């Protein structure tokens, strides 16, 4: 349920359409339907400046940081990201919260009236409209009705044929590439990079996180064919002096250096993990590329406020489970992202020995290699399904943990798994890490909210 009843109405209407997030299918990616819908709605995506963000890891954090900097600089800025954890409004709003109810009401009416009036025979190749296409065009309309100056648009899946790739951005960003969604994007990092690099536009600057040489070459070739000025942030810029602070509110301090900055940025981040420092560097360089005169203090202030649900989010007070030392929610679900989670956990709590794990992942994840990262790291391990939305296999998770000789308890009922883990962590006054899926994070938050 959303904070706004109008968004519940919109979601009920959306349920008529194919939802790739709930029911993955191949060969449903194209742009002509989006172009058709945008034209019917007056091309709302062209009413404001946009920044496009793609990548395998960190695109959500990078997007929220860029949007936060633009807002701190005094601009009215919209943010489109996915997935939402609790409230649909998380997908479409401002970097610090939702738009007004009036914006959503006006936009829902505009989109629903327009789409309901369409003759399906007039759709490109008579293909059905998908859920994500409608959500994306709804975001574009919301940004228009909110009168934003800028909108930061996070790619949903891939880039080249993603529904968001109908915008004409002033700058593009690409975060680190790793193997993910291989059945849709290709089975090598180079093929995946080719899909992600599809957001690079003619004569539009693109900033790219450090990549391995073969992936970098893919991006360089695409940028060259499109006359796009390309900057790899690791070439001339760097992050230094990363310090974790666990006392009082958990946070991280770092220094960011770039030729685009007048001085080093001394930033404090709520978003935890060394990789977030590199996302921050990418974000600041992006904004400096389009607003070179922006004062460094504005960027520092924005970075200190940036947060994102389910990205190594630390809760130190759980009223119903007062004994828990810290509850950490992280939606990491790839080998690399989970390894970063474990690195951050060790950096923030280097002396802590009493840590429990609640894990659940979707069926398509590399569970064997992911679970190996947990060996000899936790006091206890609980395995469960990550909710009902994504397909998952408890037996495959159990098999992977057994093969890696990790003791665990498993629960088919994820609510029981959540309750048991919270109770155990509370009784033992320990830290509880929840990871493996944003859907599991969502279920934990909903469980706590309903207590």
RODO-2510 file (C-alpha; in nm, 4 decimals, decimal comma):
residues 451
     n   res          X          Y          Z
     1     x     0,0000     0,0000     0,0000
     2     x     0,1200     0,3487    -0,0819
     3     x     0,1104     0,6629     0,1291
     4     x    -0,1076     0,8061    -0,1483
     5     x    -0,4407     0,6352    -0,2260
     6     x    -0,4200     0,7581    -0,5856
     7     x    -0,1039     0,5481    -0,6309
     8     x    -0,2893     0,2417    -0,5021
     9     x    -0,5501     0,3105    -0,7702
    10     x    -0,2744     0,3427    -1,0284
    11     x    -0,1125     0,0174    -0,9135
    12     x    -0,4421    -0,1706    -0,9420
    13     x    -0,4758    -0,0388    -1,2973
    14     x    -0,1141    -0,1372    -1,3729
    15     x    -0,1809    -0,4960    -1,2676
    16     x    -0,3479    -0,5529    -1,6052
    17     x    -0,0099    -0,5219    -1,7757
    18     x     0,2893    -0,7572    -1,7998
    19     x     0,5186    -0,6937    -1,5027
    20     x     0,8734    -0,8041    -1,5849
    21     x     0,9822    -0,7577    -1,2226
    22     x     0,7329    -1,0216    -1,1090
    23     x     0,7315    -1,2429    -1,4185
    24     x     1,0561    -1,2205    -1,6193
    25     x     1,0261    -1,2888    -1,9922
    26     x     1,2668    -1,2714    -2,2823
    27     x     1,2250    -1,0689    -2,5990
    28     x     1,0021    -0,7988    -2,4515
    29     x     1,2466    -0,5109    -2,4871
    30     x     1,2014    -0,2389    -2,7507
    31     x     1,1732     0,1399    -2,7626
    32     x     0,9062     0,2074    -3,0228
    33     x     0,6214     0,1548    -2,7754
    34     x     0,7778     0,4061    -2,5354
    35     x     0,8268     0,6555    -2,8172
    36     x     0,4608     0,6051    -2,9149
    37     x     0,3374     0,6576    -2,5564
    38     x     0,5563     0,9615    -2,4999
    39     x     0,4300     1,1216    -2,8196
    40     x     0,0666     1,0602    -2,7173
    41     x     0,1420     1,2355    -2,3874
    42     x     0,3181     1,5330    -2,5482
    43     x     0,6751     1,4065    -2,4943
    44     x     0,6938     1,4993    -2,1250
    45     x     1,0520     1,3694    -2,1051
    46     x     1,1658     1,6698    -2,3087
    47     x     1,0223     1,9330    -2,0718
    48     x     1,3233     1,9311    -1,8375
    49     x     1,6904     1,8374    -1,8343
    50     x     1,7773     1,4755    -1,7610
    51     x     2,0734     1,2726    -1,6400
    52     x     2,0814     0,9023    -1,7266
    53     x     2,2463     0,6444    -1,4969
    54     x     2,3194     0,2811    -1,5901
    55     x     2,5426     0,0090    -1,4479
    56     x     2,5406    -0,3217    -1,2626
    57     x     2,6285    -0,1996    -0,9154
    58     x     2,5577     0,1353    -0,7492
    59     x     2,3332     0,3043    -1,0034
    60     x     2,0619     0,3644    -0,7430
    61     x     2,3022     0,5240    -0,4947
    62     x     2,4670     0,7288    -0,7688
    63     x     2,1279     0,8510    -0,8886
    64     x     2,0149     0,9622    -0,5440
    65     x     2,3458     1,1414    -0,4831
    66     x     2,3287     1,3304    -0,8141
    67     x     1,9683     1,4293    -0,7471
    68     x     2,0560     1,5350    -0,3929
    69     x     2,3395     1,7577    -0,5122
    70     x     2,1148     1,9265    -0,7688
    71     x     1,8480     1,9823    -0,5044
    72     x     2,1047     2,1207    -0,2594
    73     x     2,2156     2,3580    -0,5362
    74     x     1,8634     2,5022    -0,5456
    75     x     1,7145     2,3158    -0,8398
    76     x     1,3792     2,1399    -0,8380
    77     x     1,4958     1,7851    -0,9065
    78     x     1,3085     1,4623    -0,9720
    79     x     1,4385     1,1097    -0,9185
    80     x     1,3261     0,7881    -1,0906
    81     x     1,4672     0,4669    -0,9442
    82     x     1,3766     0,1040    -0,8785
    83     x     1,2805    -0,1161    -0,7134
    84     x     1,0687     0,0333    -0,4383
    85     x     1,1077    -0,1322    -0,1001
    86     x     0,7850    -0,0368     0,0785
    87     x     0,6030     0,2452    -0,0996
    88     x     0,5535     0,2838    -0,4763
    89     x     0,6245     0,6571    -0,4329
    90     x     0,9893     0,5642    -0,3642
    91     x     1,0267     0,5126    -0,7399
    92     x     0,9112     0,8573    -0,8478
    93     x     0,9679     1,1679    -0,6414
    94     x     1,2393     1,3952    -0,5105
    95     x     1,5717     1,2800    -0,3648
    96     x     1,4373     1,3357    -0,0129
    97     x     1,0807     1,2118    -0,0510
    98     x     0,7625     1,2045    -0,2588
    99     x     0,5940     1,4764    -0,4628
   100     x     0,2676     1,6315    -0,3483
   101     x    -0,0551     1,4364    -0,3794
   102     x    -0,1667     1,6864    -0,6449
   103     x     0,1247     1,5939    -0,8716
   104     x     0,0431     1,2228    -0,8501
   105     x    -0,3316     1,2778    -0,8955
   106     x    -0,2866     1,4927    -1,2049
   107     x    -0,0318     1,2523    -1,3526
   108     x    -0,2367     0,9377    -1,2858
   109     x    -0,5387     1,0897    -1,4594
   110     x    -0,3295     1,2035    -1,7545
   111     x    -0,1671     0,8634    -1,8085
   112     x    -0,4707     0,6453    -1,7430
   113     x    -0,7034     0,8569    -1,9585
   114     x    -0,4536     0,8592    -2,2459
   115     x    -0,3732     0,4874    -2,2353
   116     x    -0,7334     0,3770    -2,1833
   117     x    -0,8338     0,5729    -2,4923
   118     x    -0,5768     0,3962    -2,7123
   119     x    -0,6819     0,1502    -2,9783
   120     x    -0,4561    -0,1538    -2,9310
   121     x    -0,4498    -0,1917    -3,3098
   122     x    -0,2542     0,1364    -3,3327
   123     x     0,0289     0,0228    -3,1016
   124     x     0,3643    -0,0430    -3,2725
   125     x     0,3466    -0,3956    -3,4200
   126     x     0,0302    -0,4346    -3,2073
   127     x     0,2505    -0,5342    -2,9130
   128     x     0,1010    -0,5104    -2,5644
   129     x     0,2216    -0,2329    -2,3354
   130     x     0,4293    -0,3496    -2,0360
   131     x     0,4087    -0,2505    -1,6719
   132     x     0,7547    -0,0907    -1,6668
   133     x     0,6833     0,1146    -1,9795
   134     x     0,3755     0,2604    -1,8120
   135     x     0,5587     0,3281    -1,4847
   136     x     0,8377     0,5011    -1,6772
   137     x     0,6082     0,7223    -1,8804
   138     x     0,4181     0,7990    -1,5590
   139     x     0,7465     0,9162    -1,4051
   140     x     0,8085     1,1441    -1,7035
   141     x     0,4598     1,2945    -1,6640
   142     x     0,5060     1,3395    -1,2873
   143     x     0,8303     1,5292    -1,3451
   144     x     0,6577     1,7547    -1,5972
   145     x     0,3664     1,8247    -1,3623
   146     x     0,6038     1,8866    -1,0712
   147     x     0,7879     2,1446    -1,2824
   148     x     1,1305     1,9963    -1,2203
   149     x     1,4434     2,1576    -1,3612
   150     x     1,6291     1,8258    -1,3708
   151     x     1,5291     1,4604    -1,3498
   152     x     1,7795     1,1875    -1,2679
   153     x     1,6702     0,8691    -1,4437
   154     x     1,7999     0,5288    -1,3321
   155     x     1,7954     0,2548    -1,5954
   156     x     1,5708    -0,0394    -1,5120
   157     x     1,7517    -0,3229    -1,6915
   158     x     2,0431    -0,2979    -1,9337
   159     x     2,0308     0,0336    -2,1158
   160     x     2,0115     0,0091    -2,4934
   161     x     1,6503    -0,1119    -2,5040
   162     x     1,5455    -0,0081    -2,1543
   163     x     1,2210     0,1917    -2,1430
   164     x     1,4101     0,4914    -2,0008
   165     x     1,6309     0,5179    -2,3104
   166     x     1,4005     0,7603    -2,4911
   167     x     1,5387     1,0609    -2,3032
   168     x     1,7926     1,3111    -2,4377
   169     x     2,0167     1,3606    -2,1346
   170     x     2,2669     1,6380    -2,0663
   171     x     2,5020     1,3812    -1,9093
   172     x     2,5254     1,0020    -1,8749
   173     x     2,6857     0,7957    -1,5995
   174     x     2,7794     0,4275    -1,5974
   175     x     2,8705     0,2534    -1,2727
   176     x     3,0769    -0,0697    -1,2432
   177     x     2,9811    -0,3627    -1,4679
   178     x     2,9513    -0,7227    -1,3522
   179     x     2,7695    -1,0332    -1,4698
   180     x     2,3972    -0,9952    -1,4026
   181     x     2,0740    -1,0810    -1,5837
   182     x     2,2867    -1,2800    -1,8284
   183     x     1,9823    -1,4416    -1,9905
   184     x     1,8734    -1,0949    -2,1101
   185     x     2,1956    -0,8930    -2,1400
   186     x     2,4538    -1,1494    -2,2519
   187     x     2,6772    -1,3995    -2,0763
   188     x     2,9981    -1,1939    -2,0670
   189     x     3,0814    -0,8606    -1,9072
   190     x     3,1685    -0,7254    -2,2502
   191     x     2,8231    -0,8091    -2,3917
   192     x     2,6598    -0,6611    -2,0828
   193     x     2,8711    -0,3461    -2,1253
   194     x     2,7481    -0,3161    -2,4836
   195     x     2,3893    -0,3133    -2,3573
   196     x     2,4661    -0,0681    -2,0750
   197     x     2,6626     0,1523    -2,3153
   198     x     2,3474     0,1903    -2,5214
   199     x     2,2594     0,4947    -2,3097
   200     x     2,5588     0,6872    -2,4476
   201     x     2,4223     0,9626    -2,6720
   202     x     2,5626     1,1668    -2,9588
   203     x     2,7817     1,4541    -2,8289
   204     x     2,6652     1,4008    -2,4692
   205     x     2,9371     1,3644    -2,2020
   206     x     2,9547     1,0275    -2,0282
   207     x     3,1326     0,9561    -1,6998
   208     x     3,2222     0,5953    -1,6278
   209     x     3,3438     0,4189    -1,3134
   210     x     3,6662     0,2179    -1,3233
   211     x     3,6223    -0,0964    -1,5368
   212     x     3,8414    -0,3864    -1,6434
   213     x     4,0274    -0,3224    -1,9708
   214     x     3,8020    -0,5265    -2,2012
   215     x     3,4877    -0,3565    -2,0663
   216     x     3,6508    -0,0147    -2,0890
   217     x     3,7308    -0,0812    -2,4543
   218     x     3,3623    -0,1497    -2,5278
   219     x     3,2622     0,1844    -2,3793
   220     x     3,5436     0,3699    -2,5552
   221     x     3,4354     0,2318    -2,8917
   222     x     3,0697     0,3281    -2,8377
   223     x     3,1655     0,6775    -2,7183
   224     x     3,3931     0,7274    -3,0177
   225     x     3,1232     0,6341    -3,2696
   226     x     2,8866     0,8834    -3,1036
   227     x     3,1378     1,1657    -3,0546
   228     x     3,0636     1,1486    -2,6844
   229     x     3,3275     1,2996    -2,4514
   230     x     3,4130     1,0118    -2,2164
   231     x     3,5764     1,0314    -1,8729
   232     x     3,6793     0,7260    -1,6718
   233     x     3,6812     0,8573    -1,3182
   234     x     3,9776     0,6487    -1,2036
   235     x     4,2128     0,8039    -1,4612
   236     x     4,2539     1,1456    -1,3032
   237     x     4,0443     1,1313    -0,9857
   238     x     4,0588     0,9265    -0,6671
   239     x     3,9174     0,8524    -0,3249
   240     x     4,1403     0,8602    -0,0182
   241     x     4,1308     0,8523     0,3618
   242     x     3,8233     0,6301     0,3998
   243     x     3,7310     0,5988     0,7673
   244     x     3,4357     0,4069     0,9163
   245     x     3,2652     0,5560     1,2212
   246     x     3,0464     0,3193     1,4232
   247     x     3,0058     0,5340     1,7347
   248     x     2,6736     0,7183     1,7609
   249     x     2,5305     0,7160     1,4065
   250     x     2,7200     0,4814     1,1696
   251     x     2,8804     0,6815     0,8906
   252     x     3,1869     0,6996     0,6715
   253     x     3,4316     0,9784     0,5980
   254     x     3,6428     1,0155     0,2853
   255     x     3,8301     1,2640     0,0707
   256     x     3,7395     1,2938    -0,2988
   257     x     3,9867     1,4434    -0,5444
   258     x     3,9339     1,5432    -0,9085
   259     x     4,0668     1,8044    -1,1513
   260     x     3,7038     1,9200    -1,1798
   261     x     3,7038     2,0237    -0,8123
   262     x     3,8590     2,3462    -0,6862
   263     x     3,9681     2,1588    -0,3734
   264     x     3,9385     1,8089    -0,2266
   265     x     3,5892     1,7238    -0,1060
   266     x     3,5807     1,6186     0,2574
   267     x     3,2628     1,4186     0,2705
   268     x     3,0649     1,2337     0,5341
   269     x     2,8355     0,9608     0,4027
   270     x     2,5337     0,7831     0,5494
   271     x     2,5550     0,5404     0,2571
   272     x     2,8058     0,2848     0,3808
   273     x     3,0797     0,0986     0,1961
   274     x     3,3971     0,1961     0,0125
   275     x     3,2190     0,1594    -0,3200
   276     x     2,9803     0,4354    -0,2096
   277     x     3,2781     0,6727    -0,1966
   278     x     3,3411     0,5968    -0,5639
   279     x     2,9721     0,6440    -0,6399
   280     x     2,9974     0,9801    -0,4636
   281     x     3,3000     1,0732    -0,6731
   282     x     3,1165     0,9790    -0,9931
   283     x     2,8108     1,1780    -0,8818
   284     x     3,0087     1,4916    -0,8001
   285     x     3,2034     1,4756    -1,1253
   286     x     2,8788     1,4382    -1,3171
   287     x     2,7264     1,7504    -1,1608
   288     x     3,0513     1,9439    -1,2021
   289     x     3,0512     1,8501    -1,5709
   290     x     2,7147     2,0196    -1,6243
   291     x     2,7549     2,2891    -1,3549
   292     x     3,1290     2,3649    -1,3403
   293     x     3,0860     2,6706    -1,1154
   294     x     2,9000     2,4837    -0,8412
   295     x     3,0636     2,5338    -0,5027
   296     x     3,2253     2,2297    -0,3441
   297     x     3,0482     2,2938    -0,0133
   298     x     2,7131     2,2286    -0,1834
   299     x     2,8281     1,8819    -0,2865
   300     x     2,9620     1,8025     0,0601
   301     x     2,6335     1,9075     0,2213
   302     x     2,4281     1,6975    -0,0222
   303     x     2,6418     1,3859     0,0218
   304     x     2,6016     1,4024     0,4011
   305     x     2,2219     1,3793     0,3585
   306     x     2,1978     1,1138     0,0868
   307     x     2,0327     0,7880     0,1879
   308     x     1,8628     0,4956     0,0182
   309     x     1,6471     0,2263     0,1742
   310     x     1,8062    -0,1171     0,1798
   311     x     2,1617    -0,0166     0,0906
   312     x     2,3577    -0,1192     0,4009
   313     x     2,0997     0,0627     0,6073
   314     x     2,1712     0,0448     0,9808
   315     x     1,8949     0,0574     1,2437
   316     x     2,0236     0,0767     1,6005
   317     x     1,6884     0,1006     1,7782
   318     x     1,4178    -0,1601     1,7171
   319     x     1,1453    -0,0964     1,9792
   320     x     0,9959    -0,4460     1,9583
   321     x     1,3388    -0,6114     1,9787
   322     x     1,5291    -0,3916     2,2210
   323     x     1,8193    -0,6323     2,2615
   324     x     1,9361    -0,6046     1,8990
   325     x     2,2642    -0,4156     1,8833
   326     x     2,2133    -0,3213     1,5181
   327     x     1,9868    -0,4350     1,2359
   328     x     2,1545    -0,4017     0,8951
   329     x     1,9429    -0,4229     0,5810
   330     x     2,1218    -0,4665     0,2498
   331     x     1,9622    -0,5826    -0,0748
   332     x     2,2923    -0,7117    -0,2181
   333     x     2,2250    -1,0109    -0,4450
   334     x     2,5360    -1,0702    -0,6592
   335     x     2,8735    -1,2147    -0,5615
   336     x     3,0441    -0,8767    -0,5930
   337     x     2,7775    -0,6814    -0,4091
   338     x     2,7601    -0,9327    -0,1236
   339     x     3,1407    -0,9278    -0,0959
   340     x     3,1197    -0,5479    -0,0602
   341     x     2,8555    -0,5950     0,2077
   342     x     3,0843    -0,8259     0,4015
   343     x     3,3747    -0,5835     0,3609
   344     x     3,1614    -0,2963     0,4909
   345     x     3,0394    -0,5056     0,7847
   346     x     3,3995    -0,5785     0,8847
   347     x     3,4989    -0,2142     0,8390
   348     x     3,2159    -0,0795     1,0515
   349     x     3,2310    -0,3451     1,3254
   350     x     3,5916    -0,4754     1,3196
   351     x     3,5850    -0,6164     1,6742
   352     x     3,2329    -0,7562     1,6740
   353     x     3,2121    -1,1361     1,6931
   354     x     2,8430    -1,1844     1,7664
   355     x     2,6701    -1,1320     1,4305
   356     x     2,3701    -1,3217     1,2951
   357     x     2,2654    -1,3585     0,9308
   358     x     1,9213    -1,3764     0,7704
   359     x     1,9543    -1,4642     0,4025
   360     x     1,7169    -1,5207     0,1135
   361     x     1,7657    -1,4793    -0,2605
   362     x     1,5804    -1,5196    -0,5890
   363     x     1,6096    -1,8334    -0,8008
   364     x     1,8455    -1,6811    -1,0607
   365     x     2,1228    -1,5805    -0,8184
   366     x     2,4658    -1,7424    -0,7857
   367     x     2,3842    -1,8897    -0,4472
   368     x     2,6809    -2,1280    -0,4225
   369     x     2,9456    -1,8555    -0,4584
   370     x     2,7448    -1,6039    -0,2572
   371     x     2,7002    -1,8389     0,0387
   372     x     3,0732    -1,9167     0,0429
   373     x     3,1311    -1,5522     0,1429
   374     x     2,9480    -1,6224     0,4696
   375     x     3,1628    -1,9134     0,5870
   376     x     3,2972    -1,8718     0,9427
   377     x     3,1602    -1,5178     0,9585
   378     x     2,8404    -1,5518     1,1631
   379     x     2,7275    -1,6802     1,5018
   380     x     2,4156    -1,8227     1,3376
   381     x     2,2616    -1,8335     0,9905
   382     x     1,8930    -1,8394     0,8954
   383     x     1,7858    -1,9110     0,5385
   384     x     1,4409    -1,8335     0,3995
   385     x     1,2526    -1,7282     0,0891
   386     x     1,2711    -1,3558    -0,0007
   387     x     0,8930    -1,3129    -0,0033
   388     x     0,6348    -1,4166    -0,2596
   389     x     0,7034    -1,1819    -0,5530
   390     x     1,0246    -1,3345    -0,6881
   391     x     1,0701    -1,7014    -0,7735
   392     x     1,3047    -1,8681    -0,5265
   393     x     1,4160    -2,2152    -0,4219
   394     x     1,4735    -2,2849    -0,0548
   395     x     1,6152    -2,6279    -0,1405
   396     x     1,8832    -2,4756    -0,3655
   397     x     1,9819    -2,2322    -0,0913
   398     x     1,9997    -2,5160     0,1598
   399     x     2,2099    -2,7250    -0,0786
   400     x     2,4586    -2,4391    -0,1325
   401     x     2,5031    -2,3766     0,2398
   402     x     2,5514    -2,7498     0,3041
   403     x     2,8105    -2,7786     0,0250
   404     x     3,0014    -2,4880     0,1788
   405     x     2,9745    -2,6532     0,5235
   406     x     2,7834    -2,3651     0,6792
   407     x     2,5415    -2,4527     0,9590
   408     x     2,1977    -2,2955     0,9204
   409     x     1,8310    -2,3119     1,0042
   410     x     1,5798    -2,2751     0,7236
   411     x     1,2191    -2,1597     0,7068
   412     x     0,9815    -2,2061     0,4157
   413     x     0,7635    -1,9391     0,5774
   414     x     0,9667    -1,6178     0,5413
   415     x     0,7614    -1,4422     0,8103
   416     x     0,8607    -1,7110     1,0578
   417     x     1,2219    -1,6860     0,9430
   418     x     1,2194    -1,3100     0,9989
   419     x     1,0552    -1,3378     1,3400
   420     x     1,2931    -1,6113     1,4569
   421     x     1,6034    -1,4186     1,3439
   422     x     1,4953    -1,0956     1,5112
   423     x     1,4095    -1,2779     1,8327
   424     x     1,7405    -1,4644     1,8436
   425     x     1,9448    -1,1487     1,7744
   426     x     1,7518    -0,9650     2,0440
   427     x     1,8014    -1,2391     2,3031
   428     x     2,1745    -1,2582     2,2302
   429     x     2,2189    -0,8787     2,2048
   430     x     2,3832    -0,9200     1,8673
   431     x     2,3972    -0,7587     1,5240
   432     x     2,1616    -0,8998     1,2593
   433     x     2,2485    -0,8682     0,8904
   434     x     1,9650    -0,9194     0,6412
   435     x     2,0825    -0,9589     0,2829
   436     x     2,0372    -1,1439    -0,0481
   437     x     1,7362    -0,9597    -0,1894
   438     x     1,5606    -0,6233    -0,1804
   439     x     1,2393    -0,8244    -0,1549
   440     x     1,3580    -0,9820     0,1704
   441     x     1,4544    -0,6373     0,3004
   442     x     1,1052    -0,5193     0,2107
   443     x     0,9442    -0,8077     0,4002
   444     x     1,1528    -0,7319     0,7108
   445     x     1,0510    -0,3657     0,7033
   446     x     0,6851    -0,4562     0,6527
   447     x     0,7037    -0,7068     0,9392
   448     x     0,8475    -0,4433     1,1754
   449     x     0,5992    -0,1795     1,0599
   450     x     0,3045    -0,4074     1,1347
   451     x     0,4117    -0,4968     1,4901
***
